[in-house]
């Protein structure tokens, strides 16, 4: 039986973010209230929620609201623009762990486990890596190849290529692939890829693959011990949203 992830409809704050992110100027509160069929109090509460999420919004009397910085991960938007189901975890320890848990309860393949931050992110060989609360994104894609090991596609390289192409398509920025699982920009790391596989003892086939990627999208401050090695795709206000980049990848 098909296992469709049930997600509640887009929340008010997500809808308001969507409206503000597409506007070039201030959007009148009355107009938002009419468009969404909600009260001005609901709008005010949603704006507060967005500001708690790190979104910067300018409010000017008689003119309305304008988005000045920050973006919001919107699973519905990513699903509508890509061929995956999205499972978003706001309190994520690790998207690799989320993908394994989803796999164990029988969630379908081609599910993308997504988070804006991780409390227990790990790189290759169990190395810890920096996951700030804002400005990055972390995702793990679960696939079911059911193939012998020697017939598996080179998932890590394909993912690195997908990240390279997505960044170039959307921003014209050329990043570098550092063989085989890191993405570099201006000679510093902005993304890492981790691929894990599960093999069936009975059949000898690789049944499940989880491809994880962490990405520094718009991070201004890095800890002293890594600031010489790590960078972010954007240093100023990004020209694209994280949602667009994730869907493109």
N, C-alpha and C positions, 0 to 999 in steps of 0.2 A: 504494500500500500504506500502511496505517496505520502511523505511526511512534510507538510508545509509548515514552516515556522509561522506561528500566529503572532502578529504584532499589533498592538493597539494602533488606532489611527494617529496621524501626526499630531503631536502636542501643540498647544497654542503658541508656546515660545518658539517651537521649530517653524511654525507657519509664519510667525512675525519675522523671524530671522530671514526666512526665504524672501519675504516681501522687501525687507530692508536691503538685503544683499543684491537684489536686482535693480534697486532704484539708484538713480544718479544724484538725487537731491533729497531734501527732507521729505518725509511722508507724513501727511496729516493724520493725527490720531483718530479723528472722526472717520476718515476714509478707511483706515485699518479696521475700525469697529464695524463699519457697514459691510466691508468685504468679508469679514470673518463671522459676522453676526454675533459679536460679543460686546461686553460693556467696556467702558474706558478703564474701570478698575481692573478688569481682567488683563487689559493691555499693560497697565502699569505694573502688575504683578509679574507678567511675562518678561517685561523689560528688566525688572530686578533679577529674575532668574537668569537671563542672558548675561547680565553684568557679573553675576556670581560665577558663571562659566568662563569668565575672562573676555567676554565680548565688550568692546567699548562703543557706547552709543551716546550721541550728542542729542540733547533735548532742548529745543528752543520754543518758547511760548509763541503761539499762533502760527508756527511753521511746522512743528512736529518732531519726528525722530530721524536721525541719520546715523548709519553705521560708519564708524571711523576706523575700527581695527578689530581683528579677531575673526575666527570662523567657527562653525559648529558642525560636528559630524552628524549627518542626517542619513540613517540607514535606508529609509524609503527612497531617498533621492539616488543613492548609490545603486540600489536594486533596480530602479527604473532605467538606469543608464548602463547596466552591465549584466552579464549572463549568470550572476550568482545570487543566492539568498544570503542575507546578511544577518548575523547574530551579534548584536552590540552589547558589550558588558561595561557599564559605567564604573564598576568596582573590580576591575580586572587585576589578577596577580600576573597572569601570563596568557597570551592568546594561544600559545601552544597547548597549555593545560586546558583551556576552554575547548579547543578543537578535539583533544583526546577525550574529554568528558562527553562532548557531543557525539563523537564516534561511538563511544561505549553505549549510549542510550539509543543509537540507531538513527541519528539525524542524517539526512541525505548528504551524499557527496556534493561537491560544488557549493558548499556553504563556506562563507567567509566570516571568520570570527574576528571581530574588530574592537579596538579600544583606543581611547584618546591618551591613556596613560597605563602603565603597568607597575605593580609594586614588587614583582619578583621576576623581572625580565632576565633572560639568559641568552648568551651567545653560544658560539661553538665551544665545545669542550667544557660546557658549564660555566663559562666566564660571565660574570655580572656585567651589565652595561647600563649606562645612564638613560633613565626614562623620566624626563621632566613632566610635571602635571599638565603643562600646556605647550602647544607648538609642534608636537610630533604626532605620528600615528603608528599603530602597531596592529598587524593583521596576520592571520594564519588561514590558509586555504586548504581545505580537506578534499583530497581526490581519491578515487578508487580505481587504480589502474588495472589490478588483477593480471599482472604480467610477470613473466620470469625476470629476474634481476637484470640479465644481460639485454633485455629488450626495453627496459625503462627509458623514457625520454630523459635527457639531461636537465632535470627540473630546475636545479640551482642556476645553471647558465641561462635557461629560457626565462627565468624570473628576472635575472639581472638584465637581460636583453629587453624584457617588457618594461622594466623601470626606466632604462635608458631611453627607449622609444617614446614612452609616455611623457617623460619630462621634456624631450625634444619637441614632440608634437604640440604640446601645450604652451611651452615657454621659449622655444628655440635655444634653450640652454643645453650645452653639450656636457654631460657628465662622463666620468671614466669608470670602466669596470676593472676593479683590481682583482685579478684571478684568485678565486673563482666566485667569492660570495660577498664582496664588498663593493659599494658604489662610492666613488670619490668625486669631490668637486673642489677645485682650487687646491688640489693636493691634500685635502682633508676628507675624512670619512663622513658621509651623510646618511648612509643606509647600510644595513647588514642583512644577510639572508641566511636562514637556517632550515635545512630540509631533513625531516625524519621519516622513516619508513617502517611499516609493520609487515612481517612476512608470515605466511601460514606454514606451520611445520608440516601439515598433511600434504598440501599441494606444492609447496616450494614456491608459490607465487607471492609477489608483493601485492598485498590486498589493499593497503591504505598508505597514502603519502600525505604528510602535512608540511606545507611550505610556509615558513614564517618570515616576515620582513618587518623591520623597524625602520622608520624614516624620520630624519630631522627636517621638518618642513619650514618652520619659522621660529627659531630659538635664538634668543639674543645672548643669553648668558650660559656659559659652560663652566663646570668646576675647573679650578686651576690645573688639576692633574691631567685633564684631557683637552684643554682648550687649544693646545698646539696640534692635536691629532684629529679633533672633531669639528665639523662645521654644519651649517644649515643651508638648505637650498635658497632660502630668502633671508636677507638681512633687513630689508625695508618691507613695507606693506606688500604682501604677496599679490601677484597679478591674477592668480587663480585660487580656487578653494581646494582644501584637502579632499572634499567629496569628488571634485572633478578629476583630481590626480589619481585617487583610488579607483574610480570607475574606469579611467583610461588604462591603468596598469592591468 
